[in-house]
Amino acid sequence: MGSVNDRSRDIGKFSEQPDDDRIICRCEEVTKGEIRKAVHDGMFTMTEIRRYLRCGMGLCQGQTCAGLVKGIVAGELGISPSELGPATSRAPMRPVPMKTLGNEKGGGY
């Protein structure tokens, strides 16, 4: 079998499974079926899945779902999860009030 990024190989037709409505990424409410469908649409790496579906980009930053997502993607590709590299990680971003950045002591909007 070729590399994970070998998009010329046929992974078969997408067919629904009874548990496709199971939520895998709770933070972004992504289901198993959405992950499986994304693989069949050409998303073969964890980074592609993350960017396309936002799995692992919620509050937990993939601490809860990363292993599950990797297992689903690997299963659809017919490979071992260890063959998939990790998704690109980024620091979590949150909105910061301007008064925090300006070091204001009081209110006064």
C-alpha positions as CSV (number, residue, x, y, z in Angstrom):
1,M,0.0,0.0,0.0
2,G,1.3,3.6,-0.8
3,S,1.8,6.5,1.5
4,V,-1.0,8.2,3.5
5,N,-1.0,11.0,1.0
6,D,-1.3,8.8,-2.1
7,R,-4.6,10.1,-3.4
8,S,-4.5,7.9,-6.5
9,R,-5.5,4.8,-4.5
10,D,-9.2,3.8,-4.3
11,I,-10.5,3.6,-0.7
12,G,-13.9,2.5,-1.9
13,K,-17.3,4.2,-2.0
14,F,-18.7,5.9,1.1
15,S,-21.5,4.0,2.7
16,E,-23.4,5.0,5.7
17,Q,-23.0,3.1,9.0
18,P,-25.6,2.9,11.8
19,D,-23.4,4.9,14.2
20,D,-22.5,7.7,11.8
21,D,-24.5,10.2,13.9
22,R,-22.3,9.6,17.0
23,I,-20.6,12.8,18.1
24,I,-16.9,12.4,18.2
25,C,-15.7,16.0,18.7
26,R,-18.0,17.4,21.4
27,C,-16.5,20.9,21.3
28,E,-17.3,21.3,17.6
29,E,-20.1,18.8,17.4
30,V,-18.5,16.7,14.6
31,T,-20.0,13.3,14.0
32,K,-18.3,10.0,13.0
33,G,-20.1,10.2,9.7
34,E,-18.8,13.6,8.9
35,I,-15.3,12.5,9.5
36,R,-15.7,9.3,7.4
37,K,-17.3,11.4,4.6
38,A,-14.4,13.9,4.7
39,V,-11.9,11.0,4.2
40,H,-13.9,9.8,1.1
41,D,-14.0,13.4,-0.1
42,G,-10.1,13.4,-0.2
43,M,-9.1,14.5,3.3
44,F,-6.4,12.0,4.1
45,T,-4.3,13.7,6.8
46,M,-5.2,14.8,10.4
47,T,-4.4,18.4,9.5
48,E,-6.8,18.3,6.5
49,I,-9.5,16.8,8.7
50,R,-8.9,19.4,11.4
51,R,-9.0,22.3,9.0
52,Y,-12.1,21.0,7.1
53,L,-14.2,20.0,10.1
54,R,-12.6,21.8,13.0
55,C,-12.1,18.6,15.0
56,G,-9.7,19.4,17.8
57,M,-10.1,23.1,17.5
58,G,-12.6,23.6,20.3
59,L,-12.0,24.3,24.0
60,C,-10.2,21.0,24.7
61,Q,-7.8,21.4,21.7
62,G,-8.3,17.8,20.7
63,Q,-7.5,16.3,24.2
64,T,-10.8,14.4,24.1
65,C,-11.3,13.5,20.4
66,A,-7.8,13.4,18.7
67,G,-7.3,9.7,19.2
68,L,-10.9,8.9,18.2
69,V,-10.6,11.0,15.0
70,K,-7.2,9.4,14.1
71,G,-8.7,5.9,14.6
72,I,-11.7,6.7,12.3
73,V,-9.5,8.2,9.6
74,A,-7.1,5.3,9.7
75,G,-10.0,2.8,9.5
76,E,-11.3,4.5,6.4
77,L,-7.9,4.5,4.8
78,G,-7.2,0.9,5.8
79,I,-4.0,1.8,7.6
80,S,-2.7,1.7,11.2
81,P,-3.3,4.9,13.2
82,S,0.5,5.1,13.8
83,E,0.9,5.8,10.1
84,L,-1.0,9.1,10.4
85,G,1.0,12.1,11.6
86,P,-0.4,14.4,14.2
87,A,-2.4,17.5,13.2
88,T,-0.6,20.8,13.2
89,S,-1.1,22.3,16.7
90,R,-1.6,26.0,17.4
91,A,-2.0,27.8,20.7
92,P,-5.7,28.4,21.6
93,M,-6.9,31.9,20.9
94,R,-9.4,33.8,22.9
95,P,-10.8,37.3,22.6
96,V,-9.2,39.8,24.9
97,P,-10.8,43.1,26.0
98,M,-8.9,46.2,24.9
99,K,-8.8,47.4,28.5
100,T,-6.7,44.4,29.4
101,L,-4.2,45.2,26.6
102,G,-4.2,48.9,27.6
103,N,-3.8,48.1,31.3
104,E,-6.6,50.3,32.3
105,K,-7.5,50.3,36.0
106,G,-11.1,51.5,35.8
107,G,-14.1,51.1,33.6
108,G,-15.3,54.0,31.6
109,Y,-16.3,52.8,28.2
